[in-house]
Amino acid sequence: MKPHPPSVQRALRALGRDVRIARKKRRMPVADFAARMGVSPGTLARLERGESGVSLGVLAMALLALGELRRLDELLDVSKDDTGLMLDIDSLPQRIGRLFQAPEMLAAGGA
């Protein structure tokens, strides 16, 4: 696999640093935190260094052990994806014809 761009490497290192800081703020030793996550201390160290080969499952378990699993749900919230929302708007039809009339409208001779 080819190396990740520098921006991705920086983001992964920042994420690892944030996990380490969150663990330390909770006064959890490496061995205890790794045990809560179900991983070895070495795997935790790789996560905290921001190594790209660490699985998403390991990150999810770290968030669970920190009491922050909801953050994973918020990672790419599609309701806040400005680019995706703009693409949705751009794909809307320019005109909307009359394709369907509700049965109750037909029975009442609706407009």
Secondary structure, DSSP 8 states (H G I E B T S, - for coil): -----HHHHHHHHHHHHHHHHHHHHTT--HHHHHHHHTS-HHHHHHHHHT-TTS-HHHHHHHHHHHT-THHHHTTT-GGG-HHHHHHHHHTS-S--------HHHHHTT--
